[in-house]
């Protein structure tokens, strides 16, 4: 009797991983996926390829670091300035990892900054790099005053709404910097 009990236990132990594998394969092919996510920004699928955008003055190769990019094709209003402020504060809060993250402002070729905007950008955001981009090259996914996180290879992977608190971007950046082998 004890011998039969041991055989059943061994059979159940052997069968459990096989059943888990079959169940997970079945769920995958049915199309079930968990609802939870770990990122706070909205995933861009397919990613935006930065090298496909015609950015004036940007080197041929992407800088090799994580980058937050703002797009500007109209006067910068309050939500635009708030987004720039949030990303600057997030960059400061990264501490020693701040050098691993760049910040760009891509200005549409059809828009010229006012002297007040230029002065404010120079004074308050000295590390923000400014470039020009053709208006037709601005990705369609861009929501007004949103910003995009690009990986070191030049793929725009997450878009952030201007309404999202800066802590959400900080949390995502800490996660990618901690787990990233590049940039």
C-alpha positions as CSV (number, residue, x, y, z in Angstrom):
1,X,0.0,0.0,0.0
2,X,2.8,2.4,0.9
3,X,4.6,1.5,-2.3
4,X,1.5,2.5,-4.4
5,X,1.2,5.8,-2.5
6,X,4.8,6.7,-3.4
7,X,4.1,5.9,-7.1
8,X,1.1,8.3,-7.2
9,X,3.2,11.0,-5.5
10,X,6.0,10.6,-8.0
11,X,3.5,10.5,-10.9
12,X,1.9,13.8,-9.7
13,X,5.3,15.5,-9.3
14,X,6.3,14.4,-12.8
15,X,3.0,15.4,-14.3
16,X,2.7,18.9,-12.7
17,X,5.3,20.8,-14.9
18,X,3.9,19.1,-18.0
19,X,0.4,20.3,-17.2
20,X,1.7,23.8,-16.5
21,X,3.4,23.9,-19.9
22,X,0.3,22.6,-21.7
23,X,-1.9,25.2,-20.0
24,X,0.4,28.1,-20.7
25,X,0.7,27.1,-24.3
26,X,-3.0,26.8,-24.6
27,X,-3.5,30.3,-23.0
28,X,-0.9,31.8,-25.4
29,X,-2.6,30.4,-28.5
30,X,-6.1,31.4,-27.3
31,X,-4.8,35.0,-27.0
32,X,-5.0,35.4,-23.3
33,X,-2.5,37.8,-21.7
34,X,-2.4,39.3,-18.2
35,X,-3.9,42.8,-17.8
36,X,-1.1,44.2,-15.6
37,X,1.8,46.1,-16.9
38,X,4.9,47.6,-15.3
39,X,5.4,50.7,-17.4
40,X,3.6,54.0,-16.8
41,X,3.9,55.4,-20.3
42,X,1.9,54.2,-23.2
43,X,3.7,51.6,-25.3
44,X,4.3,52.6,-28.9
45,X,3.8,49.7,-31.3
46,X,5.6,49.6,-33.6
47,X,8.3,51.8,-32.1
48,X,9.2,55.1,-33.8
49,X,12.6,54.9,-35.5
50,X,14.6,58.0,-34.7
51,X,16.9,57.5,-37.7
52,X,13.9,57.7,-40.0
53,X,13.2,61.2,-38.8
54,X,15.0,63.9,-40.7
55,X,16.5,65.9,-37.8
56,X,18.7,68.8,-38.7
57,X,22.0,68.9,-36.8
58,X,21.7,65.5,-35.2
59,X,24.7,63.2,-35.7
60,X,24.3,60.2,-38.0
61,X,24.3,57.8,-35.2
62,X,22.0,58.0,-32.2
63,X,23.8,59.2,-29.1
64,X,23.7,55.8,-27.4
65,X,21.8,56.7,-24.3
66,X,18.2,56.8,-23.2
67,X,16.6,60.0,-24.4
68,X,13.4,61.9,-23.7
69,X,12.2,63.9,-26.7
70,X,9.7,66.7,-26.8
71,X,8.2,67.9,-30.2
72,X,7.2,71.5,-30.6
73,X,5.3,72.8,-33.6
74,X,3.4,75.7,-32.0
75,X,4.1,78.2,-29.2
76,X,4.9,76.5,-26.0
77,X,1.9,77.0,-23.6
78,X,1.6,76.1,-20.0
79,X,1.3,72.3,-20.4
80,X,4.4,72.4,-22.7
81,X,6.4,74.3,-20.1
82,X,5.1,71.9,-17.4
83,X,6.3,68.9,-19.5
84,X,9.7,70.4,-20.0
85,X,9.9,71.2,-16.2
86,X,8.9,67.6,-15.3
87,X,11.5,66.0,-17.5
88,X,14.2,68.3,-16.1
89,X,13.3,67.5,-12.5
90,X,13.2,63.8,-13.3
91,X,16.7,64.1,-14.9
92,X,17.9,65.8,-11.7
93,X,16.3,63.2,-9.5
94,X,18.2,60.4,-11.3
95,X,21.3,61.5,-9.6
96,X,24.4,59.7,-10.8
97,X,22.4,58.1,-13.7
98,X,21.4,61.5,-15.0
99,X,24.3,61.4,-17.5
100,X,22.7,58.2,-19.0
101,X,19.6,60.2,-20.1
102,X,19.5,62.9,-22.7
103,X,16.7,65.5,-23.3
104,X,15.9,66.9,-26.7
105,X,13.4,69.4,-28.0
106,X,12.6,68.9,-31.6
107,X,11.2,72.1,-33.1
108,X,9.2,72.0,-36.3
109,X,10.9,73.7,-39.3
110,X,7.6,75.6,-39.8
111,X,7.8,77.2,-36.3
112,X,10.3,79.8,-35.1
113,X,10.8,80.3,-31.3
114,X,9.9,83.7,-30.0
115,X,12.7,85.7,-28.3
116,X,10.9,85.1,-24.9
117,X,10.8,81.3,-25.5
118,X,14.5,81.3,-26.5
119,X,15.5,83.2,-23.4
120,X,13.4,81.0,-21.1
121,X,14.8,77.8,-22.7
122,X,18.4,79.1,-22.5
123,X,18.0,80.2,-18.9
124,X,15.9,77.5,-17.3
125,X,16.8,74.5,-19.5
126,X,20.5,74.8,-20.4
127,X,21.0,71.1,-20.9
128,X,18.0,70.7,-23.2
129,X,19.4,70.1,-26.7
130,X,17.4,71.9,-29.5
131,X,17.1,70.5,-33.0
132,X,14.9,71.2,-36.0
133,X,12.7,68.6,-37.7
134,X,10.5,68.8,-40.8
135,X,6.9,69.1,-39.8
136,X,5.8,66.2,-41.9
137,X,8.4,64.0,-40.1
138,X,6.7,64.5,-36.7
139,X,5.2,61.1,-35.8
140,X,1.5,60.8,-35.9
141,X,1.4,59.3,-32.4
142,X,2.3,62.6,-30.9
143,X,-0.3,64.1,-28.6
144,X,0.0,67.8,-28.0
145,X,2.7,68.4,-25.4
146,X,3.5,64.7,-24.8
147,X,7.0,63.4,-24.8
148,X,8.6,60.1,-25.9
149,X,11.2,57.9,-24.3
150,X,13.8,56.6,-26.8
151,X,16.1,53.7,-26.1
152,X,19.9,54.0,-26.9
153,X,19.3,52.3,-30.3
154,X,16.9,55.1,-31.4
155,X,13.6,53.4,-30.9
156,X,10.7,55.5,-29.5
157,X,9.1,53.0,-27.1
158,X,7.0,54.9,-24.6
159,X,4.9,58.0,-24.9
160,X,3.9,60.1,-21.9
161,X,0.9,62.3,-21.6
162,X,1.5,65.8,-20.3
163,X,-1.1,65.1,-17.5
164,X,1.0,62.2,-16.1
165,X,3.0,63.1,-13.0
166,X,6.8,63.2,-13.4
167,X,7.2,60.5,-10.9
168,X,5.8,58.0,-13.4
169,X,8.5,58.8,-15.9
170,X,11.1,58.7,-13.1
171,X,9.9,55.2,-12.1
172,X,10.1,54.0,-15.7
173,X,13.6,55.5,-16.2
174,X,14.9,53.9,-13.0
175,X,13.6,50.6,-14.2
176,X,15.1,50.7,-17.7
177,X,18.4,52.1,-16.4
178,X,18.7,49.4,-13.8
179,X,17.9,46.6,-16.3
180,X,19.6,48.1,-19.4
181,X,22.9,46.6,-20.7
182,X,23.1,49.4,-23.2
183,X,23.2,53.2,-22.7
